[in-house]
């Protein structure tokens, strides 16, 4: 199957090629993961969304 050029660009743009390791309380982590599962989402997706919103919010203030 040949993918259109736009799809290839999107795939490269959205490629996840880095990790962030954090330490946190096990109870908080477990509660967060459980809630994400109940809401049919993933912890990684929610954290990425939080990070994107945080960056947008604070980059706007710096300009």
MARKOLVO-740019 format. One record per atom (N, C-alpha, C, O): y, x, z; residue number from 1; atom name; residue in one letter; chain. Coordinates in pm, 1 decimal. Layout:
// MARKOLVO-740019
[[Y X Z] NUM 'CA' 'A' 'A']
...
// end
This chain:
// MARKOLVO-740019
[[-118.3 84.4 0.0] 1 'N' 'X' 'A']
[[0.0 0.0 0.0] 1 'CA' 'X' 'A']
[[124.4 88.8 0.0] 1 'C' 'X' 'A']
[[133.7 182.6 79.2] 1 'O' 'X' 'A']
[[218.3 60.1 -87.0] 2 'N' 'X' 'A']
[[342.9 135.8 -95.7] 2 'CA' 'X' 'A']
[[450.0 60.1 -19.5] 2 'C' 'X' 'A']
[[472.2 -58.8 -42.3] 2 'O' 'X' 'A']
[[516.6 131.0 72.1] 3 'N' 'X' 'A']
[[622.1 67.2 151.0] 3 'CA' 'X' 'A']
[[756.4 84.9 83.2] 3 'C' 'X' 'A']
[[783.2 192.2 29.1] 3 'O' 'X' 'A']
[[841.7 -16.3 84.0] 4 'N' 'X' 'A']
[[975.9 -1.7 27.7] 4 'CA' 'X' 'A']
[[1054.8 105.3 102.0] 4 'C' 'X' 'A']
[[1026.9 135.8 218.0] 4 'O' 'X' 'A']
[[1153.4 161.5 33.5] 5 'N' 'X' 'A']
[[1234.9 269.1 89.5] 5 'CA' 'X' 'A']
[[1303.5 225.2 218.4] 5 'C' 'X' 'A']
[[1309.6 302.7 313.8] 5 'O' 'X' 'A']
[[1355.1 102.9 223.3] 6 'N' 'X' 'A']
[[1424.1 53.9 343.5] 6 'CA' 'X' 'A']
[[1330.3 54.4 463.5] 6 'C' 'X' 'A']
[[1371.6 89.2 574.1] 6 'O' 'X' 'A']
[[1204.7 16.4 442.8] 7 'N' 'X' 'A']
[[1108.1 17.8 552.5] 7 'CA' 'X' 'A']
[[1082.3 159.8 601.1] 7 'C' 'X' 'A']
[[1066.1 182.2 721.0] 7 'O' 'X' 'A']
[[1078.3 255.4 509.5] 8 'N' 'X' 'A']
[[1057.3 394.8 548.1] 8 'CA' 'X' 'A']
[[1174.0 446.3 631.2] 8 'C' 'X' 'A']
[[1153.8 516.5 730.3] 8 'O' 'X' 'A']
[[1294.9 412.0 591.5] 9 'N' 'X' 'A']
[[1413.0 454.3 668.9] 9 'CA' 'X' 'A']
[[1410.8 393.7 808.2] 9 'C' 'X' 'A']
[[1439.8 461.4 906.8] 9 'O' 'X' 'A']
[[1376.4 266.6 815.7] 10 'N' 'X' 'A']
[[1371.1 197.9 945.2] 10 'CA' 'X' 'A']
[[1265.3 262.0 1034.5] 10 'C' 'X' 'A']
[[1287.7 281.3 1154.0] 10 'O' 'X' 'A']
[[1151.6 294.5 977.2] 11 'N' 'X' 'A']
[[1043.8 356.6 1054.4] 11 'CA' 'X' 'A']
[[1089.0 491.0 1109.3] 11 'C' 'X' 'A']
[[1059.9 523.1 1224.5] 11 'O' 'X' 'A']
[[1158.8 569.4 1029.9] 12 'N' 'X' 'A']
[[1207.6 699.2 1076.5] 12 'CA' 'X' 'A']
[[1314.8 681.8 1183.5] 12 'C' 'X' 'A']
[[1317.2 755.1 1282.3] 12 'O' 'X' 'A']
[[1402.7 585.4 1163.5] 13 'N' 'X' 'A']
[[1511.2 560.5 1259.4] 13 'CA' 'X' 'A']
[[1456.1 517.6 1395.1] 13 'C' 'X' 'A']
[[1508.1 558.5 1498.9] 13 'O' 'X' 'A']
[[1352.4 436.4 1394.6] 14 'N' 'X' 'A']
[[1296.4 381.2 1518.2] 14 'CA' 'X' 'A']
[[1184.0 465.9 1576.0] 14 'C' 'X' 'A']
[[1122.6 427.3 1675.5] 14 'O' 'X' 'A']
[[1156.3 580.0 1515.4] 15 'N' 'X' 'A']
[[1046.1 663.3 1563.0] 15 'CA' 'X' 'A']
[[1074.3 709.5 1705.8] 15 'C' 'X' 'A']
[[1182.4 759.6 1736.7] 15 'O' 'X' 'A']
[[977.5 692.0 1788.7] 16 'N' 'X' 'A']
[[991.3 733.1 1928.4] 16 'CA' 'X' 'A']
[[927.6 870.0 1941.6] 16 'C' 'X' 'A']
[[805.6 883.7 1933.1] 16 'O' 'X' 'A']
[[1010.2 970.9 1962.5] 17 'N' 'X' 'A']
[[959.9 1108.0 1961.2] 17 'CA' 'X' 'A']
[[994.5 1185.3 2088.4] 17 'C' 'X' 'A']
[[990.2 1308.3 2090.1] 17 'O' 'X' 'A']
[[1028.4 1112.9 2193.7] 18 'N' 'X' 'A']
[[1066.0 1180.4 2317.0] 18 'CA' 'X' 'A']
[[1020.7 1096.5 2436.0] 18 'C' 'X' 'A']
[[999.8 975.8 2424.1] 18 'O' 'X' 'A']
[[1006.2 1161.4 2549.6] 19 'N' 'X' 'A']
[[966.6 1091.5 2671.6] 19 'CA' 'X' 'A']
[[1065.6 1122.6 2782.4] 19 'C' 'X' 'A']
[[1131.0 1226.8 2782.3] 19 'O' 'X' 'A']
[[1075.0 1030.2 2876.5] 20 'N' 'X' 'A']
[[1155.4 1047.2 2996.2] 20 'CA' 'X' 'A']
[[1063.3 1021.2 3114.2] 20 'C' 'X' 'A']
[[1008.3 911.8 3127.4] 20 'O' 'X' 'A']
[[1046.5 1119.4 3198.4] 21 'N' 'X' 'A']
[[958.6 1105.0 3314.2] 21 'CA' 'X' 'A']
[[1047.0 1081.7 3436.5] 21 'C' 'X' 'A']
[[1138.5 1159.2 3464.4] 21 'O' 'X' 'A']
[[1018.3 974.2 3508.5] 22 'N' 'X' 'A']
[[1094.9 945.0 3630.5] 22 'CA' 'X' 'A']
[[998.4 922.4 3746.2] 22 'C' 'X' 'A']
[[883.3 883.2 3727.2] 22 'O' 'X' 'A']
[[1047.6 948.0 3864.4] 23 'N' 'X' 'A']
[[968.5 922.2 3984.4] 23 'CA' 'X' 'A']
[[1029.5 800.6 4052.1] 23 'C' 'X' 'A']
[[1151.3 790.6 4066.9] 23 'O' 'X' 'A']
[[942.9 708.0 4093.0] 24 'N' 'X' 'A']
[[991.4 589.9 4161.9] 24 'CA' 'X' 'A']
[[884.4 538.5 4257.1] 24 'C' 'X' 'A']
[[767.8 577.6 4251.2] 24 'O' 'X' 'A']
[[927.5 451.8 4342.6] 25 'N' 'X' 'A']
[[840.7 391.2 4441.8] 25 'CA' 'X' 'A']
[[730.4 311.9 4372.4] 25 'C' 'X' 'A']
[[757.9 232.8 4282.1] 25 'O' 'X' 'A']
[[607.0 332.4 4413.7] 26 'N' 'X' 'A']
[[492.4 266.1 4349.9] 26 'CA' 'X' 'A']
[[505.1 113.7 4355.7] 26 'C' 'X' 'A']
[[473.2 45.0 4258.7] 26 'O' 'X' 'A']
[[551.3 61.5 4468.5] 27 'N' 'X' 'A']
[[564.0 -84.3 4481.5] 27 'CA' 'X' 'A']
[[662.0 -139.3 4378.6] 27 'C' 'X' 'A']
[[634.1 -241.4 4315.8] 27 'O' 'X' 'A']
[[776.6 -73.3 4360.3] 28 'N' 'X' 'A']
[[874.7 -117.6 4261.8] 28 'CA' 'X' 'A']
[[815.8 -111.1 4121.3] 28 'C' 'X' 'A']
[[832.1 -204.1 4042.3] 28 'O' 'X' 'A']
[[747.9 -1.8 4090.7] 29 'N' 'X' 'A']
[[685.8 14.4 3959.1] 29 'CA' 'X' 'A']
[[583.8 -96.0 3933.1] 29 'C' 'X' 'A']
[[583.8 -156.6 3825.9] 29 'O' 'X' 'A']
[[497.2 -122.0 4030.6] 30 'N' 'X' 'A']
[[394.2 -223.9 4014.3] 30 'CA' 'X' 'A']
[[454.9 -362.8 3997.0] 30 'C' 'X' 'A']
[[408.8 -440.9 3913.8] 30 'O' 'X' 'A']
[[557.6 -393.6 4074.7] 31 'N' 'X' 'A']
[[623.6 -523.9 4062.7] 31 'CA' 'X' 'A']
[[688.4 -539.1 3926.0] 31 'C' 'X' 'A']
[[681.5 -645.6 3864.6] 31 'O' 'X' 'A']
[[751.8 -431.2 3878.1] 32 'N' 'X' 'A']
[[817.0 -433.5 3747.9] 32 'CA' 'X' 'A']
[[714.6 -453.4 3635.5] 32 'C' 'X' 'A']
[[733.8 -538.2 3548.3] 32 'O' 'X' 'A']
[[607.6 -376.5 3637.6] 33 'N' 'X' 'A']
[[503.5 -386.9 3535.1] 33 'CA' 'X' 'A']
[[440.3 -526.2 3538.1] 33 'C' 'X' 'A']
[[418.7 -585.9 3432.6] 33 'O' 'X' 'A']
[[410.7 -578.0 3655.6] 34 'N' 'X' 'A']
[[351.8 -711.5 3666.9] 34 'CA' 'X' 'A']
[[444.9 -817.5 3609.0] 34 'C' 'X' 'A']
[[400.3 -906.3 3536.2] 34 'O' 'X' 'A']
[[572.3 -808.7 3640.5] 35 'N' 'X' 'A']
[[669.2 -905.1 3589.0] 35 'CA' 'X' 'A']
[[681.0 -895.1 3437.7] 35 'C' 'X' 'A']
[[689.6 -997.2 3369.3] 35 'O' 'X' 'A']
[[681.5 -774.4 3385.4] 36 'N' 'X' 'A']
[[685.1 -757.0 3239.6] 36 'CA' 'X' 'A']
[[563.9 -823.1 3174.9] 36 'C' 'X' 'A']
[[577.2 -890.7 3072.9] 36 'O' 'X' 'A']
[[446.7 -804.3 3233.2] 37 'N' 'X' 'A']
[[325.6 -866.8 3178.5] 37 'CA' 'X' 'A']
[[335.9 -1019.1 3182.7] 37 'C' 'X' 'A']
[[296.3 -1086.6 3087.7] 37 'O' 'X' 'A']
[[388.6 -1073.1 3292.1] 38 'N' 'X' 'A']
[[406.0 -1219.0 3303.1] 38 'CA' 'X' 'A']
[[500.8 -1270.4 3196.5] 38 'C' 'X' 'A']
[[484.8 -1382.2 3147.3] 38 'O' 'X' 'A']
[[599.4 -1189.5 3160.5] 39 'N' 'X' 'A']
[[699.4 -1228.8 3060.8] 39 'CA' 'X' 'A']
[[660.1 -1187.0 2919.4] 39 'C' 'X' 'A']
[[740.1 -1197.1 2826.4] 39 'O' 'X' 'A']
[[536.4 -1140.1 2903.9] 40 'N' 'X' 'A']
[[481.4 -1100.3 2773.8] 40 'CA' 'X' 'A']
[[567.2 -994.3 2704.7] 40 'C' 'X' 'A']
[[599.6 -1005.6 2586.4] 40 'O' 'X' 'A']
[[602.5 -893.3 2779.9] 41 'N' 'X' 'A']
[[676.7 -780.0 2726.2] 41 'CA' 'X' 'A']
[[617.1 -654.3 2787.8] 41 'C' 'X' 'A']
[[523.3 -662.1 2867.1] 41 'O' 'X' 'A']
[[670.5 -540.5 2752.2] 42 'N' 'X' 'A']
[[620.5 -416.3 2811.9] 42 'CA' 'X' 'A']
[[730.1 -350.8 2893.6] 42 'C' 'X' 'A']
[[848.9 -370.9 2868.7] 42 'O' 'X' 'A']
[[688.6 -273.0 2990.3] 43 'N' 'X' 'A']
[[785.7 -199.7 3072.6] 43 'CA' 'X' 'A']
[[867.3 -105.1 2984.8] 43 'C' 'X' 'A']
[[988.6 -93.1 3002.1] 43 'O' 'X' 'A']
[[801.2 -38.5 2891.4] 44 'N' 'X' 'A']
[[871.4 55.3 2803.0] 44 'CA' 'X' 'A']
[[977.9 -16.4 2720.5] 44 'C' 'X' 'A']
[[1089.8 33.0 2707.3] 44 'O' 'X' 'A']
[[943.9 -132.0 2665.1] 45 'N' 'X' 'A']
[[1040.0 -207.8 2584.1] 45 'CA' 'X' 'A']
[[1161.2 -246.8 2667.8] 45 'C' 'X' 'A']
[[1275.2 -233.6 2623.2] 45 'O' 'X' 'A']
[[1136.2 -294.7 2788.7] 46 'N' 'X' 'A']
[[1247.2 -337.6 2874.6] 46 'CA' 'X' 'A']
[[1334.9 -219.7 2916.1] 46 'C' 'X' 'A']
[[1457.3 -231.8 2920.6] 46 'O' 'X' 'A']
[[1272.9 -106.0 2946.2] 47 'N' 'X' 'A']
[[1351.1 11.7 2984.4] 47 'CA' 'X' 'A']
[[1432.0 64.2 2866.9] 47 'C' 'X' 'A']
[[1547.1 104.4 2884.5] 47 'O' 'X' 'A']
[[1373.3 64.7 2746.1] 48 'N' 'X' 'A']
[[1449.9 105.5 2627.5] 48 'CA' 'X' 'A']
[[1569.0 13.6 2606.0] 48 'C' 'X' 'A']
[[1679.0 59.5 2575.2] 48 'O' 'X' 'A']
[[1546.9 -116.8 2622.5] 49 'N' 'X' 'A']
[[1656.6 -213.4 2607.8] 49 'CA' 'X' 'A']
[[1766.9 -189.0 2709.7] 49 'C' 'X' 'A']
[[1885.2 -192.8 2675.8] 49 'O' 'X' 'A']
[[1728.5 -163.9 2834.1] 50 'N' 'X' 'A']
[[1826.8 -134.7 2937.9] 50 'CA' 'X' 'A']
[[1907.3 -9.9 2900.2] 50 'C' 'X' 'A']
[[2029.7 -7.8 2912.5] 50 'O' 'X' 'A']
[[1837.3 92.8 2854.7] 51 'N' 'X' 'A']
[[1903.8 218.4 2821.0] 51 'CA' 'X' 'A']
[[2001.3 200.3 2703.9] 51 'C' 'X' 'A']
[[2111.7 254.7 2706.4] 51 'O' 'X' 'A']
[[1961.1 124.9 2602.5] 52 'N' 'X' 'A']
[[2049.8 99.2 2488.6] 52 'CA' 'X' 'A']
[[2175.0 25.1 2533.3] 52 'C' 'X' 'A']
[[2285.9 62.0 2494.7] 52 'O' 'X' 'A']
[[2158.1 -79.8 2615.0] 53 'N' 'X' 'A']
[[2272.6 -155.7 2665.8] 53 'CA' 'X' 'A']
[[2363.8 -67.7 2750.4] 53 'C' 'X' 'A']
[[2486.0 -74.3 2737.6] 53 'O' 'X' 'A']
[[2305.4 13.7 2835.8] 54 'N' 'X' 'A']
[[2381.3 102.2 2923.8] 54 'CA' 'X' 'A']
[[2464.9 200.8 2842.4] 54 'C' 'X' 'A']
[[2582.7 222.1 2871.2] 54 'O' 'X' 'A']
[[2403.3 260.5 2740.9] 55 'N' 'X' 'A']
[[2474.1 357.3 2656.6] 55 'CA' 'X' 'A']
[[2588.0 287.8 2582.2] 55 'C' 'X' 'A']
[[2700.0 338.7 2580.1] 55 'O' 'X' 'A']
[[2560.7 171.0 2520.5] 56 'N' 'X' 'A']
[[2665.8 97.3 2449.0] 56 'CA' 'X' 'A']
[[2782.5 64.8 2541.5] 56 'C' 'X' 'A']
[[2898.5 84.9 2505.6] 56 'O' 'X' 'A']
[[2751.6 15.2 2659.2] 57 'N' 'X' 'A']
[[2854.8 -24.7 2754.7] 57 'CA' 'X' 'A']
[[2942.7 93.6 2793.6] 57 'C' 'X' 'A']
[[3065.2 81.2 2797.4] 57 'O' 'X' 'A']
[[2882.7 205.9 2821.9] 58 'N' 'X' 'A']
[[2958.4 320.7 2871.0] 58 'CA' 'X' 'A']
[[3020.4 403.5 2760.1] 58 'C' 'X' 'A']
[[3121.2 470.4 2782.9] 58 'O' 'X' 'A']
[[2963.2 400.9 2641.1] 59 'N' 'X' 'A']
[[3026.0 470.1 2528.0] 59 'CA' 'X' 'A']
[[3154.4 399.1 2489.9] 59 'C' 'X' 'A']
[[3252.7 464.0 2454.1] 59 'O' 'X' 'A']
[[3155.0 264.9 2497.2] 60 'N' 'X' 'A']
[[3275.9 188.2 2465.0] 60 'CA' 'X' 'A']
[[3390.6 224.7 2558.7] 60 'C' 'X' 'A']
[[3506.0 229.9 2516.2] 60 'O' 'X' 'A']
[[3360.2 249.8 2684.1] 61 'N' 'X' 'A']
[[3462.8 284.3 2782.8] 61 'CA' 'X' 'A']
[[3521.4 421.5 2757.8] 61 'C' 'X' 'A']
[[3636.5 446.9 2793.1] 61 'O' 'X' 'A']
[[3444.0 510.9 2697.1] 62 'N' 'X' 'A']
[[3488.8 647.9 2674.3] 62 'CA' 'X' 'A']
[[3578.2 659.6 2551.2] 62 'C' 'X' 'A']
[[3647.3 760.2 2535.2] 62 'O' 'X' 'A']
[[3578.2 559.8 2464.8] 63 'N' 'X' 'A']
[[3655.8 567.7 2339.3] 63 'CA' 'X' 'A']
[[3794.4 515.3 2355.2] 63 'C' 'X' 'A']
[[3871.7 515.1 2259.4] 63 'O' 'X' 'A']
// end
